[in-house]
Amino acid sequence: MKNLNPFCRIPAEVFAQAARQYSTPLYLYDGDHISAKCSELLSMPNAYGLSVRFAMKANSTRAILLRIAEQGVGIDASSLNEARRAHMAGIPYSKIILTTQELHFGEDRRDLEAMMREGLFYNVCSMRQLELIADFAAENTIALSMRIHPGIGSGESASRNTGDDYSCFGVHSSVLEAALDFARQKNVRFTQVHAHIGSGGDPEIWRKNIDVELDIVEKHFPDAVSVSFGGGLKVARVPGESESDLAFLGEYAKKQFVAFYERTGRKLHMEIEPGTYLVANAGYAVTTVIDKKSTGENGFDFIIANGGMEINARPLLYGSQHPFYVISAEGKLISSDFDSDIDKYGKSVVVGVCCESGDSQSLDDAGNIVPRPLAEPDIGDLLVIGGTGAYCSAMTPFNYNSHTQIPEVMATGDKLTLVRKRQTLDQMVTNEL
Ligand SMILES: *Cc1c(COP(=O)(O)O)cnc(C)c1O
């Protein structure tokens, strides 16, 4: 029996079983894949120690957070609510770094201070954030991290580049000296320098950022004992895409950390905070084929699935490619993008049920339809969309067209656990007055 792809640990029949048990559409997560990714990241080569944090904005569901936390991976929160949510899941604040564009006042500010007293690491991302936090940090001798703007960046699309002039994240070099002067006057110490250059970008830019950041640490941050390179490690969702080479990047970082030590006598700890790399290829959106249509000889063959942009908006947002799998209702794998002979099939366009022609899983980054080869499914077959563990459940317009938010199921081998129920229509309208 063949599997959906070389890294999937869930048998095809289990997809059909999940569909029967919880009805489609649903997200199915491969728990063992997540655990394997944690081990892989934790054993990335390094010179003087490594910490890994999960960028929880990629997937914030409690069962995912706990699965990752139990492997010894910490949390990168991008909002105060994410920090609260991780804590509600049972993760201590001492395992969490907060890297946010937000500014906190009132009750939020009081909560932030309480979290920092319990060990939350605050990553200063702007001059204004520094001005607002400096006195509190100094009075309580709480050291801070600073997200710098490294001046280089790379992402899978322009909107996912967070490191160059296109993006406002982090403290820019033009105000860095002023920020550090202010911090010195206030007696604030920065023990970590942080940068996150973008998501799904060029691994070569990720490597270059190691040098850029170490140079900034050497010139400007005498108290820094740790350097975070953020997330942005790339995965290959479909055959032909290239994945970041952890061994290569780790070995390069190790070499540069050793050289840094030889120059300065300082042994720096390394930190990374992947989101995508940990969970993207652990997630599958399981839909049912409900209809088929064609726009004629010069048009396209459409396959209509019962879930689309409202469960995976990434093709529409970024032109991302996700692998397709056709599985019969009985659980037999019929075609997979990973089949070497996938091109023998005719090309179709997979769309959802939203009233929007961009509701398609077969788009390029300009929003044009790109038909893809797959076996022609029967009505009632499952159409499974892979690579949907990151930025899908946590980032979809899920109530568009009044669709309900779909359930999430965790598979460990062939054992299924419902980890989030399907939203009801009543829940959708409950806050309306
Ligand atoms: C989004 C984000 C990440 C994770 O990015 P991936 O590309 O999913 O690995 C890490 N750090 C910060 C600060 C982020 O905003």
The ligand as a Gaussian input file, in Angstrom:
#p B3LYP/6-31G(d) Opt

LIG

0 1
 C        5.913000      34.629000      11.330000
 C        7.105000      34.698000      12.203000
 C        7.917000      33.578000      12.352000
 C        7.674000      32.275000      11.637000
 O        7.810000      32.369000      10.271000
 P        7.799000      31.018000       9.375000
 O        8.110000      31.489000       8.025000
 O        6.418000      30.445000       9.494000
 O        8.819000      30.112000       9.922000
 C        8.985000      33.666000      13.221000
 N        9.248000      34.808000      13.887000
 C        8.494000      35.918000      13.759000
 C        8.831000      37.127000      14.524000
 C        7.406000      35.891000      12.909000
 O        6.657000      36.997000      12.767000

